[in-house]
Amino acid sequence: MEILPATRSSGALEARPAGIEEMIQSFLKEQDVKATSRATYERSLRQFTAWLLETGRAERMATLQREDMLQYKEELLAAGKSSHTVTLYLTAVRRLYQWLEAKKVYPDVTRGVKGARKPKGHLKDVLSPEQLRQALEAIDRTTLAGLRDYALFNLLARTGLRTIEAARATVGDIRQAPGLHDGERVLWIQGKGRDSLDDFVILTPEALAPIQEYLEARGAAYSRPADALFRSDSDRNYGEALTTRSISRIIKEALKAIGLDDSRLTAHSMRHTAITLAILGGASLQQAQAMARHADPKVTQEYFHNLNRVGAAAERSITF
């Protein structure tokens, strides 16, 4: 990236990079992150670039201030972006400006700009045991795709796997381990943001049996250890691992089949459901955290708080 000499004006560094797009591409090339993280940065910075152009700020990059970044954050929230999305966008912009300051191009005007505050005590959208049973019963298991979808839906509901974890799983990731009960296995997983298999979930007989049925129907030739646990049957990606988008679609279609066509019910709702049902079934905070693989127990504690709030509601004590 060509950068012309910088001069100081009003306390800010002034430099003229060849262009915003080239500047961003140079930044992305130097990031020591996974391809998925780099793609997330690129999407987020594309949004930021569009905002700069729309508001006329692209022509005065050298004089942007912290107030401009706060305005960007405010407009994202006003546009209805979730707190998670806003924080994601701001993280990319923050990293970009840290890099620009290190290169002595522009000062870091994002310093002190916080991400969007996550709503406290938000009730997760979860499915009831009866709804789970109905959704599973509605899946046509007379086809290979149906056996796959049934095994996938059932697995997510019983383990709380994330879609990315299910997409990365291979046949060989199902293994035996000391301490398992009869009919159980462990599924080793590559968790979110991880580079290797470093955690696992327990496959109870109820979680394992549908997977075994699906793999038997696939045949040994297509169920080798390195093969994807959940394979695509589309002409375009036949035999490849299901993508997270495909997994989300499968879950949404299964829910729609029983009349649950709600934008708040997604594949991630299966994770919330599994954690919630585990707690209702008697799992301790430590046990639920281990299954969910939450780094911070406070995240798991929120599920307990919400359940206690609903179960012991003070509103029921009010009488007239």
PLY file of the C-alpha trace (Angstrom):
ply
format ascii 1.0
element vertex 320
property float x
property float y
property float z
element edge 319
property int vertex1
property int vertex2
end_header
0.00 0.00 0.00
1.51 3.34 -1.02
1.36 5.91 1.78
2.38 9.48 1.21
4.32 11.30 3.93
2.28 12.16 7.00
1.98 15.64 8.45
0.33 16.82 11.65
-2.75 19.00 11.54
-5.07 19.68 14.50
-3.43 16.88 16.45
-4.21 14.24 13.81
-1.93 12.44 11.44
-2.58 13.17 7.80
-1.72 10.66 5.11
-3.18 9.75 1.78
-3.38 6.03 1.10
-4.05 5.00 -2.47
-7.68 4.26 -1.54
-9.93 2.84 1.12
-10.32 -0.52 -0.61
-6.58 -0.96 -1.10
-5.98 0.08 2.49
-8.43 -2.53 3.76
-6.96 -5.25 1.56
-3.48 -4.46 2.89
-4.83 -4.69 6.42
-6.53 -8.03 5.75
-3.39 -9.55 4.24
-1.40 -8.80 7.38
-3.90 -10.31 9.83
-2.73 -13.54 11.43
-6.22 -14.99 11.75
-8.27 -17.81 10.28
-9.82 -17.44 6.85
-13.27 -17.28 8.44
-12.22 -14.41 10.71
-10.62 -12.61 7.78
-13.86 -12.98 5.82
-15.81 -11.59 8.78
-13.48 -8.59 8.96
-13.90 -8.01 5.24
-17.71 -8.08 5.41
-17.72 -5.78 8.41
-15.34 -3.31 6.78
-17.39 -3.35 3.59
-20.30 -2.10 5.69
-18.07 0.58 7.22
-16.80 1.67 3.81
-20.36 2.00 2.51
-21.21 4.21 5.48
-18.15 6.39 4.91
-19.13 6.91 1.28
-22.80 7.53 2.01
-22.04 10.15 4.66
-19.24 11.88 2.78
-16.67 10.89 5.36
-14.55 8.89 2.92
-13.03 12.11 1.62
-11.88 13.22 5.06
-10.49 10.03 6.54
-7.51 11.91 7.98
-9.72 14.17 10.09
-12.23 11.66 11.43
-12.68 11.80 15.19
-13.99 9.54 17.93
-17.35 11.30 17.55
-17.62 9.91 14.02
-17.14 6.37 15.31
-19.80 6.92 17.95
-22.12 8.20 15.22
-21.46 5.04 13.18
-22.32 2.91 16.20
-25.49 4.92 16.85
-26.66 4.57 13.24
-26.07 0.82 13.25
-28.24 0.46 16.34
-30.87 2.78 14.88
-30.97 0.60 11.76
-32.05 -2.33 13.91
-28.76 -4.22 13.95
-28.43 -6.61 16.90
-25.95 -5.86 19.66
-23.92 -8.86 18.48
-23.75 -7.55 14.90
-22.87 -4.02 15.98
-20.07 -5.31 18.20
-18.81 -7.48 15.33
-18.73 -4.50 12.95
-17.03 -2.26 15.49
-14.40 -4.88 16.31
-13.29 -4.96 12.68
-13.14 -1.16 12.48
-11.21 -1.04 15.76
-8.66 -3.56 14.47
-8.30 -1.59 11.25
-7.58 1.66 13.07
-5.13 0.00 15.45
-3.27 -1.24 12.40
-3.42 2.19 10.72
-2.01 3.88 13.80
0.80 1.32 14.02
1.59 2.12 10.37
1.52 5.85 11.23
-1.22 6.48 8.69
-4.13 7.66 10.83
-4.64 7.97 14.58
-6.78 5.35 16.28
-10.07 7.23 16.63
-11.85 4.09 17.85
-10.05 4.13 21.20
-12.65 4.15 23.95
-15.53 3.25 21.63
-17.21 0.25 23.23
-19.21 -2.48 21.56
-22.98 -2.52 21.86
-24.23 -3.60 25.25
-25.82 -7.03 25.24
-29.34 -7.04 26.71
-29.36 -8.52 30.21
-31.72 -11.30 31.17
-32.89 -11.93 27.62
-35.11 -15.01 27.50
-33.86 -17.44 24.90
-36.34 -18.96 22.47
-36.39 -22.67 23.23
-38.44 -25.67 22.21
-40.43 -27.85 24.55
-39.81 -31.61 24.74
-43.15 -32.15 23.01
-42.18 -29.84 20.14
-38.88 -31.69 19.75
-40.69 -35.02 19.56
-43.18 -33.65 17.02
-40.42 -32.25 14.81
-38.51 -35.54 14.85
-41.63 -37.57 14.10
-42.39 -35.33 11.11
-39.05 -36.06 9.41
-39.32 -38.67 6.64
-36.83 -41.38 7.56
-37.44 -43.51 4.48
-34.72 -41.62 2.58
-31.01 -41.19 3.24
-31.46 -37.42 3.50
-34.26 -37.97 5.99
-32.12 -40.25 8.14
-29.40 -37.59 8.08
-31.76 -34.76 9.00
-33.27 -36.80 11.83
-29.85 -37.69 13.24
-28.68 -34.07 12.92
-31.77 -32.52 14.53
-31.67 -35.07 17.33
-27.93 -34.53 17.92
-28.23 -30.76 18.23
-31.17 -31.08 20.62
-29.34 -33.56 22.87
-25.86 -32.02 22.96
-26.17 -28.30 22.25
-23.66 -28.44 19.39
-23.15 -25.26 17.41
-23.78 -25.50 13.66
-20.08 -24.97 12.90
-19.19 -27.84 15.23
-21.66 -30.17 13.52
-20.40 -29.09 10.09
-16.78 -29.86 11.02
-17.49 -33.28 12.56
-16.18 -36.40 10.85
-17.08 -40.05 11.29
-13.77 -40.68 13.04
-14.52 -38.04 15.67
-16.92 -40.50 17.33
-14.82 -42.49 19.79
-14.85 -44.53 22.96
-13.55 -43.12 26.23
-13.08 -44.28 29.83
-16.05 -43.75 32.12
-18.76 -43.94 29.48
-21.98 -45.78 30.24
-23.14 -48.69 28.09
-24.08 -47.60 24.58
-22.39 -44.21 24.87
-19.63 -42.60 22.84
-17.94 -39.21 22.79
-17.94 -36.88 19.80
-14.74 -34.87 19.69
-15.31 -31.41 18.29
-13.41 -28.44 16.98
-15.04 -25.66 18.92
-15.74 -22.11 17.85
-12.48 -20.25 17.22
-10.36 -23.36 17.78
-7.75 -24.92 15.49
-8.08 -28.55 16.57
-10.29 -31.12 18.27
-10.00 -30.04 21.89
-13.39 -30.70 23.44
-16.19 -33.21 23.28
-19.84 -33.93 23.97
-21.31 -37.16 25.27
-23.39 -39.15 22.81
-26.01 -40.92 24.89
-27.64 -44.01 23.35
-30.54 -41.77 22.29
-28.16 -39.40 20.50
-25.95 -42.12 19.03
-28.51 -44.59 17.64
-29.90 -42.31 14.86
-26.34 -41.44 13.78
-25.43 -45.12 13.54
-28.58 -45.81 11.54
-27.70 -43.01 9.12
-24.09 -44.18 8.72
-25.20 -47.78 8.12
-27.55 -46.58 5.39
-24.68 -44.60 3.82
-22.54 -47.71 3.66
-19.00 -48.40 4.82
-17.48 -46.97 1.63
-18.94 -43.55 2.46
-18.51 -43.70 6.22
-14.74 -43.81 6.57
-13.13 -42.00 9.52
-12.16 -38.95 7.45
-15.60 -38.60 5.86
-17.92 -35.82 7.00
-20.36 -37.00 9.64
-23.18 -35.16 7.88
-22.80 -35.18 4.10
-24.50 -33.13 1.43
-26.66 -34.98 -1.10
-27.00 -32.06 -3.52
-25.64 -32.39 -7.04
-23.32 -29.44 -6.54
-21.72 -30.53 -3.25
-22.45 -34.25 -3.17
-20.43 -36.06 -0.53
-19.02 -32.89 1.02
-19.73 -31.79 4.56
-22.95 -29.89 5.11
-22.33 -26.18 5.44
-23.59 -24.21 8.42
-26.13 -22.61 6.09
-27.41 -26.03 5.03
-27.67 -27.15 8.64
-29.63 -24.02 9.52
-31.97 -24.65 6.59
-32.56 -28.27 7.62
-33.48 -27.21 11.15
-35.76 -24.41 9.93
-37.57 -26.76 7.56
-38.07 -29.32 10.33
-39.60 -26.64 12.55
-41.79 -25.25 9.79
-43.12 -28.75 9.15
-44.85 -28.65 12.54
-46.03 -25.04 12.22
-43.14 -23.34 14.02
-42.36 -20.67 11.43
-40.85 -18.04 13.72
-37.80 -15.96 12.83
-36.62 -16.24 16.43
-36.47 -20.04 16.23
-33.26 -20.97 14.47
-30.64 -23.70 14.51
-29.05 -21.86 17.43
-32.31 -22.29 19.33
-31.46 -25.99 19.45
-28.40 -25.09 21.52
-30.45 -22.95 23.90
-32.98 -25.78 24.13
-30.37 -28.41 25.00
-28.83 -26.26 27.74
-32.23 -25.36 29.17
-33.51 -28.94 29.19
-30.28 -30.15 30.81
-30.76 -27.66 33.65
-34.43 -28.54 34.03
-33.37 -32.18 34.16
-31.13 -31.51 37.15
-27.73 -30.62 35.65
-25.57 -28.45 37.89
-23.97 -25.20 36.79
-20.65 -26.97 36.30
-22.23 -29.81 34.31
-24.24 -27.47 32.09
-21.19 -25.27 31.47
-19.12 -28.32 30.48
-21.75 -29.48 27.99
-22.23 -25.99 26.55
-18.47 -25.36 26.55
-18.95 -21.82 27.81
-15.61 -20.25 28.69
-17.28 -18.01 31.26
-19.65 -19.62 33.79
-21.60 -16.35 33.88
-22.99 -17.20 30.44
-24.33 -20.50 31.74
-25.54 -18.84 34.93
-27.83 -16.67 32.84
-29.84 -19.76 31.90
-30.29 -20.63 35.58
-31.27 -17.04 36.35
-33.93 -16.96 33.65
-35.39 -20.31 34.69
-35.49 -19.26 38.34
-37.05 -15.93 37.40
-39.88 -17.62 35.49
-40.32 -20.52 37.90
-40.41 -18.39 41.02
-42.09 -15.31 39.58
-43.05 -12.71 42.17
-45.95 -11.70 39.94
-47.79 -14.83 41.06
-47.76 -13.52 44.62
-49.85 -10.50 43.69
-53.54 -10.87 44.49
-56.49 -8.51 44.61
0 1
1 2
2 3
3 4
4 5
5 6
6 7
7 8
8 9
9 10
10 11
11 12
12 13
13 14
14 15
15 16
16 17
17 18
18 19
19 20
20 21
21 22
22 23
23 24
24 25
25 26
26 27
27 28
28 29
29 30
30 31
31 32
32 33
33 34
34 35
35 36
36 37
37 38
38 39
39 40
40 41
41 42
42 43
43 44
44 45
45 46
46 47
47 48
48 49
49 50
50 51
51 52
52 53
53 54
54 55
55 56
56 57
57 58
58 59
59 60
60 61
61 62
62 63
63 64
64 65
65 66
66 67
67 68
68 69
69 70
70 71
71 72
72 73
73 74
74 75
75 76
76 77
77 78
78 79
79 80
80 81
81 82
82 83
83 84
84 85
85 86
86 87
87 88
88 89
89 90
90 91
91 92
92 93
93 94
94 95
95 96
96 97
97 98
98 99
99 100
100 101
101 102
102 103
103 104
104 105
105 106
106 107
107 108
108 109
109 110
110 111
111 112
112 113
113 114
114 115
115 116
116 117
117 118
118 119
119 120
120 121
121 122
122 123
123 124
124 125
125 126
126 127
127 128
128 129
129 130
130 131
131 132
132 133
133 134
134 135
135 136
136 137
137 138
138 139
139 140
140 141
141 142
142 143
143 144
144 145
145 146
146 147
147 148
148 149
149 150
150 151
151 152
152 153
153 154
154 155
155 156
156 157
157 158
158 159
159 160
160 161
161 162
162 163
163 164
164 165
165 166
166 167
167 168
168 169
169 170
170 171
171 172
172 173
173 174
174 175
175 176
176 177
177 178
178 179
179 180
180 181
181 182
182 183
183 184
184 185
185 186
186 187
187 188
188 189
189 190
190 191
191 192
192 193
193 194
194 195
195 196
196 197
197 198
198 199
199 200
200 201
201 202
202 203
203 204
204 205
205 206
206 207
207 208
208 209
209 210
210 211
211 212
212 213
213 214
214 215
215 216
216 217
217 218
218 219
219 220
220 221
221 222
222 223
223 224
224 225
225 226
226 227
227 228
228 229
229 230
230 231
231 232
232 233
233 234
234 235
235 236
236 237
237 238
238 239
239 240
240 241
241 242
242 243
243 244
244 245
245 246
246 247
247 248
248 249
249 250
250 251
251 252
252 253
253 254
254 255
255 256
256 257
257 258
258 259
259 260
260 261
261 262
262 263
263 264
264 265
265 266
266 267
267 268
268 269
269 270
270 271
271 272
272 273
273 274
274 275
275 276
276 277
277 278
278 279
279 280
280 281
281 282
282 283
283 284
284 285
285 286
286 287
287 288
288 289
289 290
290 291
291 292
292 293
293 294
294 295
295 296
296 297
297 298
298 299
299 300
300 301
301 302
302 303
303 304
304 305
305 306
306 307
307 308
308 309
309 310
310 311
311 312
312 313
313 314
314 315
315 316
316 317
317 318
318 319
